[in-house]
């Protein structure tokens, strides 16, 4: 029997910006190369832009840790009362497929226990991501946004009781 990994979330500070930026480069660069979405891909953001995003009001960044080691990050934006948006969710490529993201989603829902709805967007062409979000109870909306001839974003929502 495999031991379940020890996934924790910790609120990121400005001091974590460089680490988050480095992890997002690793996690999103393959998608940037595949889809060439230079305007929207987090791997194409500067460290300065990352710091600006981290300092936005109504936005929190979290480091995803596994057994104490930073292995990813996620951005939570409060869009309205009881409504949150998840963005720039990443887990380092070498740590994917271990259930880390699933545990991180469960933890973020505990932290924001007041949430009635969660939203997020992902690349339609990335079936593994779509599968993960659907497995976690997210339902695809009718909204899509074509980024270029290689890539379309689709949107998901999860309603909590």
C-alpha positions as CSV (number, residue, x, y, z in Angstrom):
1,X,0.0,0.0,0.0
2,X,1.4,3.4,-1.0
3,X,1.5,6.1,1.6
4,X,-0.6,9.1,0.8
5,X,1.7,12.1,0.2
6,X,1.7,14.9,2.8
7,X,0.3,17.8,0.8
8,X,0.0,21.2,2.5
9,X,-0.8,24.7,1.4
10,X,0.9,27.8,2.7
11,X,0.0,31.4,1.8
12,X,2.7,32.8,-0.3
13,X,4.5,36.1,0.4
14,X,6.5,38.4,-1.8
15,X,9.6,36.5,-0.8
16,X,8.1,33.4,-2.6
17,X,7.6,35.2,-5.9
18,X,10.8,34.0,-7.5
19,X,10.1,30.4,-6.4
20,X,6.6,30.5,-7.8
21,X,7.9,32.1,-11.0
22,X,10.5,29.4,-11.4
23,X,7.9,26.6,-10.8
24,X,5.5,28.2,-13.3
25,X,8.2,28.3,-15.9
26,X,8.8,24.6,-15.5
27,X,5.2,23.7,-15.4
28,X,3.9,25.9,-18.2
29,X,6.8,26.0,-20.6
30,X,5.8,22.8,-22.4
31,X,2.3,24.3,-23.0
32,X,3.8,27.6,-24.2
33,X,6.0,25.7,-26.7
34,X,3.0,23.5,-27.8
35,X,0.4,26.2,-28.1
36,X,2.5,29.4,-28.6
37,X,0.0,31.4,-26.4
38,X,2.5,34.1,-25.6
39,X,-0.2,36.6,-24.3
40,X,-1.8,34.2,-21.8
41,X,0.7,31.6,-20.7
42,X,2.2,32.1,-17.2
43,X,5.6,30.8,-18.4
44,X,5.8,34.0,-20.5
45,X,5.3,36.3,-17.5
46,X,8.1,38.3,-16.0
47,X,9.0,38.0,-12.4
48,X,8.0,41.7,-12.0
49,X,4.5,40.8,-13.4
50,X,4.3,37.9,-10.9
51,X,5.0,40.2,-8.1
52,X,2.4,42.7,-9.4
53,X,-0.2,39.8,-9.5
54,X,0.7,38.7,-6.0
55,X,0.1,42.2,-4.7
56,X,-3.3,42.5,-6.2
57,X,-6.2,43.1,-3.8
58,X,-8.6,40.1,-3.5
59,X,-5.8,37.7,-4.6
60,X,-4.0,35.1,-2.6
61,X,-1.2,32.8,-3.8
62,X,-0.5,29.5,-2.2
63,X,2.5,27.3,-2.3
64,X,1.7,23.6,-2.7
65,X,4.1,21.5,-0.7
66,X,4.5,17.8,-0.7
67,X,6.4,16.4,2.4
68,X,7.5,20.0,3.1
69,X,9.0,20.7,-0.4
70,X,7.4,23.3,-2.7
71,X,6.1,21.5,-5.7
72,X,3.5,23.9,-7.1
73,X,1.3,26.9,-6.6
74,X,-2.2,28.2,-7.1
75,X,-3.8,31.6,-7.3
76,X,-7.1,32.4,-5.6
77,X,-9.1,35.5,-6.6
78,X,-12.2,36.5,-4.8
79,X,-14.6,37.6,-7.6
80,X,-17.7,38.3,-5.5
81,X,-19.1,37.4,-2.2
82,X,-18.8,33.6,-1.8
83,X,-17.3,33.3,-5.3
84,X,-13.7,32.5,-6.1
85,X,-11.6,31.9,-9.2
86,X,-8.6,29.6,-9.3
87,X,-5.9,30.4,-11.7
88,X,-2.3,29.6,-12.6
89,X,-2.5,26.2,-10.9
90,X,0.7,24.3,-11.4
91,X,2.4,21.2,-10.1
92,X,6.0,20.6,-11.2
93,X,6.1,18.1,-14.1
94,X,8.1,15.5,-12.1
95,X,5.4,15.6,-9.3
96,X,2.3,15.3,-11.5
97,X,0.2,12.2,-11.4
98,X,0.6,11.7,-7.7
99,X,-2.7,13.1,-6.5
100,X,-1.0,16.4,-5.3
101,X,-3.4,18.7,-7.2
102,X,-6.5,16.8,-5.9
103,X,-5.3,17.2,-2.4
104,X,-4.5,20.9,-3.0
105,X,-8.0,21.5,-4.3
106,X,-9.5,19.8,-1.2
107,X,-7.3,22.0,1.1
108,X,-8.2,25.2,-0.7
109,X,-11.9,24.4,-0.4
110,X,-11.3,24.0,3.4
111,X,-9.5,27.3,3.6
112,X,-12.3,29.2,1.7
113,X,-15.1,27.4,3.5
114,X,-17.4,30.3,2.7
115,X,-17.2,29.6,-1.0
116,X,-20.4,28.9,-2.8
117,X,-18.9,28.7,-6.3
118,X,-15.4,28.2,-7.7
119,X,-14.4,28.9,-11.3
120,X,-11.4,28.1,-13.4
121,X,-10.3,27.9,-17.0
122,X,-8.1,25.4,-18.8
123,X,-7.0,24.4,-22.2
124,X,-9.7,22.3,-24.0
125,X,-6.9,20.4,-25.8
126,X,-5.4,19.3,-22.4
127,X,-7.6,16.3,-21.7
128,X,-5.8,15.3,-18.5
129,X,-6.6,18.7,-17.0
130,X,-10.2,18.6,-18.1
131,X,-10.5,15.1,-16.6
132,X,-9.0,16.2,-13.3
133,X,-11.4,19.1,-12.9
134,X,-14.4,17.0,-13.8
135,X,-13.3,14.4,-11.3
136,X,-13.1,17.1,-8.6
137,X,-16.7,18.1,-9.3
138,X,-16.3,21.0,-11.7
139,X,-18.8,21.2,-14.5
140,X,-17.9,22.7,-17.9
141,X,-19.8,25.8,-18.8
142,X,-20.8,26.8,-22.4
143,X,-18.2,29.5,-22.4
144,X,-15.0,29.1,-24.5
145,X,-12.4,31.5,-25.7
146,X,-10.2,30.8,-28.7
147,X,-6.7,32.0,-28.0
148,X,-5.2,31.0,-31.4
149,X,-5.6,28.3,-34.0
150,X,-4.0,25.7,-31.7
151,X,-5.6,26.4,-28.4
152,X,-9.0,27.2,-26.9
153,X,-9.8,27.8,-23.3
154,X,-12.9,26.3,-21.7
155,X,-14.4,27.4,-18.4
156,X,-15.5,25.3,-15.4
157,X,-17.6,26.0,-12.4
158,X,-18.2,24.1,-9.2
159,X,-21.1,24.9,-7.0
160,X,-20.9,24.0,-3.3
161,X,-23.8,23.4,-0.9
